[in-house]
Amino acid sequence: MFALLILSLVSTAYAGVFFDSKCPEVKSLDNFSFSKYGESEWFEVARYPNDQEKGFKCIRSSYSFKGDFAEIKSFLVKDGKEYQLEGTLKKAEDGQKLISNLQYDSIKIENSVYLLDSDYENYSIAYSCKYDEEKKSRQDFVWVASRSLPMSSDIKAKVENFMKASSFLDYGKLIWHENDCSNLK
């Protein structure tokens, strides 16, 4: 989904949104369509806090669909330098998760993500969860993406309504950083 999904696996020290429970049972958007997700760019406009993404801004990804998988190019900016990650996105065998395989230099990362909601043209909400068996707690990751900057108030309201209706998402924990790419409008 988003480039920073990979960063959730790079570091072993986590800070962010934790819960004293196992990961919830999650269902992705019904009938996810690669072709509807489109060939254009998505900008990350909000996310739950986490150390792996600290300092990164202007996070954007483009997808090129090849039937049952997509090629991904993601761009991130930190300290004025742009980084590019490349990889693939495909549906998991269970049909619920999406599996991203991204690479930066010699670092190769695989991650699972659920696409919870999207209208395919304006926004998407993605979710991932990491459970720590030793600590008996989980860390939740949520990313909100938009096709354009800034995200309209109508679309923000859709995101808010979806998240507030969820039994495991917390809209109040989102960090909005959509203005990080204002120079790319």
trRosetta pair geometry for C-beta under 8 A, 3 or more apart (Angstrom, degrees):
i j d omega theta_ij theta_ji phi_ij phi_ji
1 5 5.6 99 52 -38 89 142
1 61 7.3 142 150 51 38 163
1 89 7.1 109 -54 -119 42 137
1 98 6.5 102 -51 87 92 137
1 100 6.2 -104 3 -50 56 141
1 113 4.8 -93 -7 101 125 162
1 115 6.9 165 -97 -80 125 91
1 124 7.6 -147 -153 118 114 134
1 126 4.4 98 -174 -114 168 167
1 143 6.5 150 122 68 129 139
1 145 7.5 -153 171 -24 99 141
2 5 5.5 124 66 -24 69 93
2 42 7.5 -106 -93 106 83 120
2 44 5.1 73 -140 -77 139 121
2 47 8.0 -135 88 -87 164 127
2 59 6.2 52 -175 145 110 125
2 61 5.8 -153 -125 -13 48 136
2 74 7.0 111 -177 -128 44 135
2 126 6.6 -178 -6 50 103 148
2 143 4.8 -129 6 168 147 165
2 145 6.4 -171 -76 -69 113 122
3 6 6.5 -49 176 21 51 107
3 7 7.7 44 131 -15 71 103
3 44 7.9 -105 32 -24 86 134
3 59 5.6 -143 44 -160 112 103
3 60 7.9 23 -8 61 121 24
3 61 5.7 177 -37 -72 85 108
3 72 8.0 172 -83 154 71 123
3 74 3.1 161 -78 156 109 144
3 75 7.1 -148 -45 36 156 20
3 76 5.3 -146 105 -47 148 110
3 85 5.1 137 -141 39 104 131
3 102 6.9 143 -139 -148 61 162
4 7 4.7 -40 -158 27 67 118
4 8 7.1 81 147 -30 73 85
4 44 7.0 27 13 -74 119 171
4 47 7.2 -13 78 -112 145 166
4 52 6.6 139 -172 114 96 105
4 53 4.7 30 -154 -94 144 112
4 56 6.5 166 -89 84 121 155
4 59 5.9 -27 -25 -141 111 154
4 76 7.0 111 -65 -96 87 136
4 143 7.2 155 63 -93 108 136
5 8 6.0 -44 -167 14 40 115
5 100 5.6 80 90 54 142 147
5 102 7.5 125 73 2 94 137
5 111 4.7 -172 150 87 105 152
5 113 5.7 -60 -128 -59 144 133
5 126 7.6 -61 -77 130 122 141
5 128 6.3 115 -138 -19 99 153
5 141 7.3 129 -118 130 68 149
5 143 7.4 -82 -64 -15 88 147
6 9 6.2 -64 -169 37 46 103
6 10 6.7 53 140 -36 75 104
6 85 6.5 -168 25 -163 153 161
6 87 7.9 139 -69 -4 136 156
6 100 7.0 -106 -62 113 87 120
6 102 4.4 -92 -65 63 142 129
6 104 7.6 142 116 -6 152 109
6 107 7.9 113 162 131 126 113
6 109 3.8 118 -150 81 96 146
6 111 6.1 -148 -91 -10 49 131
7 10 5.1 -43 -144 17 49 121
7 11 7.1 17 173 1 74 99
7 50 7.9 143 108 109 106 120
7 52 3.6 153 140 160 102 117
7 53 5.9 131 87 -67 147 67
7 56 7.7 -154 -38 -12 168 154
7 109 8.0 -18 -50 -132 27 178
8 11 7.9 -73 -156 42 22 85
8 50 6.5 -3 -103 144 88 158
8 52 5.4 -160 -81 38 41 161
8 111 6.5 90 62 -122 110 144
8 128 6.5 141 77 96 169 140
8 130 6.7 -168 162 -37 114 133
8 141 5.6 -47 -97 -70 149 157
9 109 4.9 150 69 -150 130 114
9 110 7.7 38 -13 61 176 43
9 111 5.7 -148 -26 -78 129 106
10 52 6.1 127 50 -136 101 118
10 107 6.8 18 -112 -170 109 142
10 109 6.6 -55 -61 -86 81 139
11 14 7.2 145 105 -72 105 58
11 51 6.2 -96 95 98 161 113
11 52 5.1 -161 20 -88 122 93
13 51 6.4 -30 106 69 86 162
14 18 7.5 120 119 -75 120 109
14 50 6.7 -39 -155 -150 82 95
14 51 6.3 -168 -144 21 33 114
14 52 7.9 -24 -115 -25 69 99
14 130 7.4 -164 -87 77 156 139
14 139 5.1 -89 168 -74 151 163
15 49 7.2 -48 119 131 83 103
15 50 6.6 148 76 -147 58 44
15 51 4.5 83 34 -43 96 106
16 48 5.8 83 -180 137 116 101
16 49 4.7 -169 -125 98 80 71
16 50 3.8 -13 -68 -89 147 67
16 51 6.8 -120 -38 -11 98 68
16 139 5.9 75 72 -161 110 112
16 140 7.8 -138 124 65 113 58
16 141 7.5 21 135 -89 156 70
17 48 4.5 -61 -3 -175 133 133
17 49 6.7 124 -33 52 84 75
17 50 7.6 -63 13 -67 79 88
17 139 6.4 114 77 -161 61 68
17 140 4.8 -54 103 59 117 92
17 141 7.7 164 49 -75 112 36
17 142 7.8 0 39 7 156 99
17 170 7.3 -176 -145 48 137 124
17 173 5.4 66 -95 175 130 150
18 137 5.4 23 -177 161 107 127
18 138 6.9 159 -152 83 61 43
18 139 5.3 -35 -95 -96 71 71
18 140 7.8 178 -92 11 22 76
19 137 6.3 170 84 -161 40 83
19 138 5.3 -13 58 58 92 91
19 139 8.0 165 17 -90 72 26
19 140 6.7 43 -5 -20 113 109
20 136 6.8 29 -160 118 73 89
20 137 5.2 -46 -105 -104 47 94
21 24 7.9 41 115 -61 121 73
21 137 7.3 36 20 -129 32 52
21 138 6.4 -45 80 11 57 113
22 131 5.6 11 -144 -120 65 139
22 138 6.3 86 -163 -44 21 127
23 26 7.5 -59 156 -13 100 111
23 129 3.7 129 -126 120 117 144
23 130 7.8 125 -73 29 122 7
23 131 5.0 -100 -24 -53 98 111
23 138 5.1 153 -70 -127 67 152
24 129 7.1 169 30 -63 68 164
24 167 7.3 165 -144 94 153 99
24 168 4.4 -101 -9 -82 161 160
26 96 7.4 137 101 164 76 125
26 114 4.8 -116 132 -36 130 172
26 116 7.3 -71 -171 -92 111 99
26 127 6.2 -142 -151 95 154 133
26 129 7.4 158 -17 -3 139 127
26 168 7.6 -94 -86 58 96 149
27 30 8.0 14 150 -63 112 71
27 96 6.1 -90 -138 -138 51 117
27 114 7.4 119 108 -159 13 134
28 32 6.0 -30 140 -39 124 129
28 95 7.9 -144 46 134 125 60
28 96 4.8 158 5 -167 105 60
28 97 6.8 176 -42 -78 130 28
28 98 7.3 115 -112 -23 151 88
28 114 4.6 -144 -82 -158 83 83
28 115 5.2 51 -154 54 104 68
28 116 6.7 -104 -132 -84 48 37
29 32 5.1 100 80 -77 100 88
29 115 5.0 -48 8 109 112 94
29 116 6.4 99 -48 154 83 14
29 117 6.1 141 -84 -96 108 28
29 118 6.0 -47 -73 25 163 90
32 37 7.5 22 -179 -50 89 117
32 91 7.1 159 76 -94 125 115
32 98 7.5 -112 137 -65 167 112
32 115 5.8 101 -111 64 134 133
33 36 3.8 62 89 13 119 110
33 37 6.6 -179 94 -19 63 79
33 120 7.3 -6 65 -100 105 140
34 37 5.6 -53 -153 26 33 115
34 63 7.9 -136 -164 150 85 135
34 65 4.6 138 151 -133 111 130
34 67 7.8 49 75 122 154 16
34 68 7.5 175 -11 -133 153 24
34 69 7.7 -159 -113 -138 154 4
34 70 5.8 -173 -152 -54 116 109
35 38 7.7 52 163 -70 37 36
35 65 6.0 -164 -87 103 53 166
36 120 4.2 -49 153 -137 100 151
37 63 6.3 -12 120 73 114 155
37 65 7.3 129 64 -67 102 129
37 70 7.5 -70 84 -67 135 156
37 118 7.3 18 -108 133 81 159
37 120 6.0 -106 -91 -133 36 89
37 124 7.8 30 -134 -76 94 147
38 63 7.1 100 87 64 55 111
38 120 6.5 132 -24 178 107 87
38 121 7.7 106 -45 -97 145 50
38 147 7.9 14 71 -108 158 120
39 62 7.6 29 172 -176 50 94
39 63 6.8 -118 -121 86 38 72
39 64 6.3 46 -136 -111 89 55
39 65 6.7 -100 -81 9 82 94
40 62 6.8 -78 166 -131 25 93
40 147 6.5 46 103 -146 126 102
41 60 5.5 13 -176 176 113 117
41 61 7.1 156 -152 82 67 34
41 62 4.7 -44 -94 -83 70 92
41 147 7.3 116 84 -150 62 60
42 60 6.6 169 85 -155 46 69
42 61 5.3 -14 58 61 96 84
42 62 7.4 164 15 -85 70 42
42 63 7.7 26 -1 -9 112 104
42 124 6.8 -26 -141 28 140 121
42 145 4.2 22 172 169 114 134
42 146 7.1 139 -159 65 69 25
42 147 6.4 -48 -106 -90 60 51
43 59 7.2 119 -162 84 58 58
43 60 4.8 -27 -102 -101 64 96
43 145 6.3 151 74 -158 37 76
43 146 5.3 -29 63 64 93 79
43 147 7.5 99 15 -158 88 5
43 148 7.5 9 19 175 126 2
43 149 5.6 -25 67 -56 169 105
43 178 7.1 85 126 -139 123 80
43 181 5.8 -122 -144 41 131 155
43 184 7.9 165 -99 85 132 135
44 47 6.3 5 178 -43 118 114
44 59 4.0 -7 32 84 126 111
44 60 6.9 -140 5 -77 76 44
44 61 7.9 60 -36 -3 93 96
44 143 5.7 -56 -132 -166 107 109
44 144 7.3 106 -158 74 62 49
44 145 5.5 -46 -94 -97 49 79
44 177 7.7 12 117 71 89 103
45 144 5.5 -61 65 102 88 95
45 145 6.6 131 7 -129 85 26
45 146 4.7 32 -23 1 135 115
45 149 7.2 174 -95 -105 109 85
45 150 7.6 108 -135 -156 129 64
45 151 5.1 70 -170 -27 172 126
45 176 6.6 -7 152 -150 79 76
45 177 7.0 -178 -172 65 38 56
45 178 3.7 13 -146 -87 93 102
46 143 7.5 154 89 -159 56 42
46 144 4.0 11 57 44 98 119
46 159 7.7 115 45 156 141 156
46 174 4.4 21 170 -179 124 117
46 175 6.3 167 -154 77 71 42
46 176 4.6 -29 -96 -100 102 60
46 177 6.8 143 -96 20 45 68
46 178 7.0 -27 -45 -45 75 93
47 50 7.4 -72 139 15 118 98
47 53 6.5 -5 94 81 154 169
47 141 7.3 -14 -169 -170 102 76
47 142 6.3 169 -151 89 55 60
47 143 4.8 -7 -103 -105 97 66
47 144 6.9 -152 -67 18 51 72
47 174 6.8 131 64 -146 10 74
47 175 6.0 -23 66 52 64 91
47 177 7.6 -29 20 21 90 113
48 140 6.1 98 -10 106 177 85
48 141 5.8 -150 51 -137 120 37
48 142 4.6 87 -22 35 105 85
48 143 8.0 -82 13 -59 76 51
48 173 5.3 12 -122 130 88 112
48 174 6.6 -64 -75 -99 51 48
48 175 7.3 92 -152 6 13 90
49 173 7.3 -109 8 175 87 88
49 175 5.5 84 -68 -26 80 131
50 53 5.5 69 72 17 87 100
50 54 7.7 -127 102 -36 45 81
50 139 7.3 96 -111 168 116 127
50 141 6.3 -15 -35 -106 150 95
51 54 5.4 -29 -155 -12 44 121
53 56 5.1 -87 -166 42 66 118
53 59 7.7 -35 -149 -55 114 151
55 78 5.1 56 132 -140 99 105
55 79 7.0 1 175 -37 116 82
56 59 6.1 54 141 -64 112 111
56 76 4.8 -27 -158 -174 119 116
56 77 6.9 127 -161 67 63 44
56 78 5.0 -46 -97 -72 62 102
57 76 7.7 119 56 -169 29 70
57 77 5.2 -43 72 73 76 98
57 78 7.3 135 17 -84 71 52
57 177 6.4 -123 -127 161 87 129
57 180 3.6 -143 -171 -166 107 132
57 181 7.3 -176 153 -53 88 70
58 75 7.3 -43 126 117 92 98
58 76 7.1 138 83 -151 71 37
58 77 4.3 25 53 17 116 121
58 82 7.9 -60 94 -108 126 95
58 180 4.9 -139 -52 131 61 99
58 181 4.1 120 -122 -84 82 88
58 184 6.7 122 -147 -14 114 134
59 74 7.2 0 -169 -176 81 102
59 75 7.3 175 -144 88 39 56
59 76 5.1 7 -105 -106 81 81
59 77 7.9 -133 -62 19 54 71
59 180 7.7 27 3 93 70 141
60 74 7.1 175 93 -150 40 62
60 75 5.4 -6 60 55 85 97
60 181 6.7 80 -44 -101 120 158
60 184 7.5 -121 -31 123 154 168
61 72 5.8 -18 -168 -163 114 101
61 73 6.9 159 -154 83 62 45
61 74 4.2 -21 -100 -100 91 85
61 75 7.5 -180 -80 18 45 65
61 145 7.8 -51 38 -129 104 145
62 72 7.5 150 78 -153 45 52
62 73 5.2 -8 56 59 92 95
62 74 7.9 -178 21 -79 57 44
63 70 4.4 -4 -168 174 105 138
63 71 7.1 145 -158 73 53 48
63 72 5.8 -19 -101 -99 71 69
63 89 6.7 -45 -125 33 117 135
64 70 6.3 145 67 -165 39 78
64 71 4.5 -14 59 56 100 100
64 73 7.9 40 -7 -3 104 100
65 69 7.8 173 -149 100 60 32
65 70 4.8 -39 -97 -101 61 91
66 69 5.7 -16 64 73 99 75
66 70 6.6 156 15 -105 79 34
66 71 6.4 63 -18 -18 121 91
68 90 6.5 41 136 -141 78 101
68 91 7.1 -80 -177 25 86 103
69 88 5.3 5 169 -175 124 114
69 89 6.4 160 -166 80 74 47
69 90 4.0 -32 -108 -86 97 98
70 88 6.6 149 78 -159 48 63
70 89 4.5 -11 57 56 101 100
70 90 7.4 -180 19 -70 65 54
71 86 7.4 -9 -179 -169 91 91
71 87 7.6 173 -156 99 56 28
71 88 6.0 -41 -104 -100 47 70
72 85 7.5 -9 116 109 105 89
72 86 6.6 161 87 -155 67 44
72 87 5.0 -12 55 67 108 73
72 88 6.4 176 6 -97 94 14
72 89 5.5 84 -45 -22 120 103
72 100 6.8 5 -1 -146 160 105
72 102 6.6 -60 84 -96 131 96
73 84 6.5 -18 -168 -165 88 103
73 85 7.6 156 -157 81 41 51
73 86 5.6 -9 -104 -104 66 80
74 84 7.0 149 79 -156 49 52
74 85 4.5 -11 60 58 103 99
74 86 7.6 -170 22 -75 73 34
74 87 8.0 -12 4 26 108 97
74 102 6.8 -16 22 -134 130 137
75 82 5.8 -9 -169 -170 102 108
75 83 7.1 154 -154 78 51 48
75 84 5.6 -19 -98 -100 73 71
75 85 7.9 -163 -70 22 29 72
76 82 7.1 150 78 -154 38 58
76 83 4.9 -17 62 58 91 99
76 85 7.4 31 -1 -6 108 107
77 80 7.1 -2 -177 -126 102 11
77 81 6.9 162 -151 79 64 34
77 82 5.1 -32 -94 -94 79 68
77 83 7.5 176 -86 14 29 74
77 180 7.7 178 57 161 117 109
78 81 6.2 -26 69 60 64 84
78 83 6.9 4 18 -7 101 117
83 104 6.5 18 171 -138 117 134
84 104 7.6 159 90 -115 43 91
85 102 4.7 27 161 180 123 117
85 103 6.5 159 -161 70 80 35
85 104 4.8 -54 -102 -65 88 96
86 102 6.9 154 83 -149 22 71
86 103 6.0 -29 67 57 71 88
87 100 6.3 80 110 177 135 80
87 101 4.7 -161 -171 100 119 60
87 102 3.6 -116 -8 -99 149 47
87 103 5.5 138 -75 3 98 75
88 100 7.3 179 91 -148 46 51
88 101 5.1 9 51 52 85 101
89 98 5.7 7 -173 173 98 114
89 99 7.2 161 -151 81 49 47
89 100 5.1 -15 -100 -100 80 78
89 101 7.9 -166 -72 24 38 66
90 98 7.1 163 83 -158 26 70
90 99 5.5 -19 64 58 79 95
91 95 6.0 13 171 -123 124 44
91 97 7.5 130 -162 85 55 49
91 98 6.1 -50 -101 -106 47 64
91 99 7.5 55 149 13 8 86
92 95 7.0 -97 77 -18 71 19
92 96 6.7 -33 60 57 115 61
92 97 4.0 25 5 69 137 95
92 98 6.9 -136 -17 -90 85 13
92 99 5.2 107 -73 -33 84 106
92 112 6.6 18 -58 -127 140 107
94 97 6.3 50 61 15 110 91
96 114 6.6 -20 155 -115 87 100
97 112 4.4 -16 -174 -164 140 105
97 113 6.7 124 -162 60 83 30
97 114 5.9 -65 -109 -78 65 70
98 112 7.2 140 71 -157 44 55
98 113 5.2 -31 64 68 95 84
98 114 7.3 149 14 -100 84 23
98 115 6.1 47 -10 -20 131 101
99 110 6.4 -4 -175 -169 99 97
99 111 7.4 162 -153 82 55 38
99 112 5.8 -28 -98 -98 68 67
100 109 7.9 8 108 107 91 88
100 110 7.1 167 86 -150 50 48
100 111 5.3 -11 58 59 96 87
100 113 6.4 19 -6 7 112 117
101 108 7.1 -1 -172 -174 89 92
101 109 7.3 169 -149 87 46 47
101 110 5.1 -12 -99 -99 77 81
102 108 7.7 171 89 -150 40 50
102 109 5.4 -14 62 62 84 95
102 111 7.8 -14 14 16 103 105
103 107 6.6 160 -152 86 58 57
103 108 4.9 -14 -101 -102 94 71
103 109 7.4 171 -83 20 44 70
104 107 5.1 -6 62 58 79 108
111 128 6.5 -7 169 -130 112 154
112 128 6.4 142 90 -128 63 101
113 126 5.0 8 172 -177 124 114
113 127 6.8 145 -164 71 74 37
113 128 4.8 -56 -105 -67 73 104
114 126 6.8 154 79 -159 47 61
114 127 4.8 -22 61 63 100 92
114 128 7.1 162 14 -77 75 51
115 118 6.1 -26 172 -14 113 123
115 124 6.1 -40 -152 -172 102 116
115 125 7.5 118 -166 77 55 51
115 126 5.5 -34 -102 -101 58 80
116 125 4.7 -50 63 98 106 102
116 126 6.8 169 7 -107 85 22
116 127 5.3 54 -36 -4 121 116
116 162 7.4 136 125 157 113 127
116 166 7.7 0 -177 -95 146 139
116 169 7.7 115 167 -59 174 141
117 123 7.8 5 113 111 92 99
117 124 7.0 173 93 -151 53 48
117 125 4.6 22 49 35 90 113
117 159 7.8 165 88 -115 131 59
117 162 4.9 -69 -2 -160 172 157
118 123 6.4 -154 -131 101 63 55
118 124 3.7 -1 -97 -106 112 83
118 125 7.0 -160 -61 19 69 63
119 122 5.3 8 65 36 118 95
119 123 6.3 48 24 46 94 76
119 158 7.4 -12 -28 153 126 162
120 124 7.8 56 -85 -72 34 102
121 147 6.4 -50 164 -16 43 154
122 146 6.6 -22 169 -145 60 75
122 147 5.7 -90 -124 16 30 112
122 148 7.6 -45 -137 21 68 94
122 151 7.8 102 170 -143 93 86
122 152 7.5 -51 -161 29 128 109
122 155 4.9 -136 150 -109 128 134
123 144 6.7 -15 -165 -173 107 89
123 145 6.6 152 -156 83 55 55
123 146 5.4 -18 -99 -100 75 67
123 147 7.5 -100 -58 -6 40 81
123 151 6.8 62 -88 -139 113 122
123 155 5.0 150 -34 -175 131 116
123 158 6.7 155 49 83 146 123
123 159 6.0 -105 165 -65 155 107
124 144 7.5 168 84 -153 48 47
124 145 4.8 -4 54 55 93 103
125 142 6.8 -13 -171 -168 90 98
125 143 7.5 162 -154 83 44 50
125 144 5.6 -13 -103 -103 73 74
125 145 8.0 -166 -73 21 30 72
125 159 6.3 147 -69 -134 119 90
125 162 6.4 -170 1 105 158 142
125 163 7.1 -163 -138 -67 154 95
125 169 8.0 12 170 -123 137 156
126 142 7.1 156 83 -155 53 49
126 143 4.7 -8 58 58 102 97
126 144 8.0 -170 23 -76 71 30
126 145 7.2 33 -3 -6 109 109
127 140 7.1 -30 -159 -166 94 94
127 141 6.9 144 -159 84 45 64
127 142 5.4 -10 -102 -103 74 74
127 143 8.0 -162 -69 23 35 69
127 169 7.3 -96 -95 -88 132 107
128 140 7.7 148 83 -160 48 49
128 141 4.4 -8 61 59 91 115
129 138 5.4 1 -175 180 103 127
129 139 7.1 162 -155 80 56 46
129 140 5.5 -20 -104 -105 82 64
129 141 7.1 -159 -73 21 36 78
130 138 6.4 157 81 -158 45 71
130 139 4.9 -5 57 53 99 95
130 141 7.5 52 -7 -14 96 109
131 137 7.7 -177 -149 101 60 29
131 138 4.6 -33 -98 -98 66 93
132 135 4.2 18 109 38 124 105
132 136 7.3 -57 92 -1 78 17
132 137 5.6 -1 51 62 106 70
132 138 7.0 180 13 -90 73 37
132 139 7.6 53 -19 -11 106 94
133 136 7.1 17 -172 -75 30 52
140 168 7.4 -178 -107 156 148 101
142 163 7.9 73 -171 -117 156 123
142 169 6.4 95 -95 -135 150 101
142 173 7.6 99 37 90 129 109
142 174 6.9 -76 94 -92 122 88
144 151 7.9 -11 138 -71 116 165
144 159 5.6 44 -135 -144 135 145
144 174 6.6 16 -3 -139 129 135
146 149 6.7 121 93 -74 126 57
146 150 7.9 23 103 175 164 36
146 151 4.3 -129 -93 -87 156 101
146 155 6.8 100 -119 127 110 150
146 178 6.9 21 25 -124 139 123
148 151 7.3 137 80 -92 69 47
149 178 5.7 175 -134 174 94 97
149 179 7.7 139 -173 -99 118 36
149 181 5.6 -151 -64 84 167 104
149 182 6.7 -144 141 -98 134 49
149 184 7.0 74 33 77 144 92
149 185 5.5 -113 80 -93 104 87
150 178 5.2 95 -135 127 80 132
150 179 6.8 -7 -93 -77 110 72
150 182 7.9 -4 -60 -100 90 87
151 155 5.1 -112 180 84 95 123
151 156 5.5 116 118 -59 115 89
151 159 7.9 8 161 -8 149 140
151 178 5.7 -113 0 -114 96 161
152 155 4.7 91 60 9 84 101
152 156 6.9 -145 97 -5 44 87
153 156 5.4 -51 -144 38 36 116
153 157 6.3 42 154 -25 65 102
154 157 5.8 -55 -155 31 29 113
154 158 6.9 31 147 -19 62 101
155 158 5.5 -47 -153 30 39 114
155 159 6.6 40 149 -18 66 101
156 159 5.6 -52 -151 36 35 112
156 160 6.2 36 151 -20 67 106
157 160 5.5 -51 -144 38 33 113
157 161 6.2 34 156 -20 66 106
158 161 5.9 -54 -145 37 28 110
158 162 6.3 28 156 -18 63 107
159 162 5.9 -58 -149 37 28 110
159 163 6.2 19 158 -12 65 111
159 171 7.5 132 131 -124 83 109
160 163 6.1 -63 -145 41 27 105
160 164 6.0 20 161 -15 66 112
160 171 5.2 72 -135 -145 66 151
161 164 6.0 -58 -140 40 26 106
161 165 6.3 23 160 -18 62 111
162 165 6.0 -65 -152 37 26 108
162 166 6.8 35 150 -34 62 104
162 169 7.8 5 122 69 76 156
163 166 5.5 -47 -155 16 37 119
163 169 4.3 -109 -151 121 80 130
163 170 7.2 -22 167 88 112 5
163 171 4.0 127 102 -69 133 93
163 174 7.8 -46 -137 -35 175 126
164 169 7.9 -82 -52 91 22 102
164 171 5.5 -31 -58 -10 79 134
166 169 3.8 44 79 25 145 104
170 173 4.4 59 99 0 110 114
171 174 6.0 -34 -170 -2 47 115
177 180 4.8 22 157 -25 95 120
178 181 7.4 -63 -179 35 49 92
179 182 5.0 2 -166 -46 68 114
181 184 4.4 -36 173 29 97 120
181 185 7.6 132 125 -49 82 66
182 185 6.1 -12 -167 -25 48 111
